[in-house]
Amino acid sequence: MKRMARTPAMQRDPAWHARLFWLLAATVLLWPLLTLTEFKPWLLLDPDSLRPTLRFVGDFFPPQLEPGFLLTVAAETWRTVAMATAGISLALLLAIPLTLVSVRVLSISALTGRMAPLGAALRLAVGWLLILLRSVPELIWALVFVRVVGLGPTSGVLAIALTYAGMLGKVYAEILESGDPAATQALLRHGSGRLQAFFYGLLPQNAAELTSYTVYRWECAIRSSAVLGFVGAGGLGQHMDASMKMFNGAEVSTMLLVFMALVWLADSVSAWLRKGLG
């Protein structure tokens, strides 16, 4: 039986009108934003910009592998990881209790349908506190703490702790609220305390997602530690800042490779933990 040839009407995408409309709408909205931000990528190809850029990038190869420099990088890498880990640990100490207070499913009074006024007010106050903590970038906190405690990793640890406490608390609460509340509510109705309901009801079904997000935030904290080093918070970032100011591309290249290795390590730890919890 001869197959019927497709007509142009049959080959036409039925949603092309909508796709064309949204493409034009996105262009209309994006163009003023690009104009406002003076986005001019063609300036990167200007000879006056291209020559020093290519010279600096060319200095990246080969990386600096001098033994004395590698020992310094290893020590500062360990300091950077320690700063990120200590910051995340302090952030967890703040975020976990704030999360338990802000999660509605753990409220005993909410089992009847409406949360008690005191509990609702406390939950609202904790929500605003989390907004405050995460709305101030860690770079600003670091600048504040550098003036308070001086230069060094302490200011970086405190900056990461405050900002990431707000981030972790917010996302932890959303993850726990999105889970199935049946087991938790059953435990609360039968006399269990909030901590028991959390450990036996909410945590088991959300442990993998919570762990994955925590490790991701640890990875972000490592990157933040590098940025905080540019304002005197210590670690590998401070040495990278000095190398970039001296236009020493070989040293910068070595440190960038170290950061790539740290990100790969964080991904591997996250995958291993998810596999273990799964």
Buried (B, 14 or more C-beta within 10 A) or exposed (E): EEEEEEEEEEEEEEEEEEEEEEEEEEEEEEEEEEEEEEEEEEEEEEEEEEEEEEEBEEBBEEBBEEEEBBEBBEEBBEBBBBBBBBBBEBBBEBBBEBBBBBBBBBBBEBEEEEBEEEBBEBBEEBBEBBEEBBEBEBBBBBBBBBEEEEEBBBBBBBBBBBBBBBBBBBBBBEBBBEBEBEBBBEBBEEEBEBEEBBEEBBBEBBBBBBBBBBBBBBBBBBBBBBBBBBBBBBBBBBBBBBBBEEEBBBBBBBBBEBBEEBBEEBEEBBEEBBEEEE
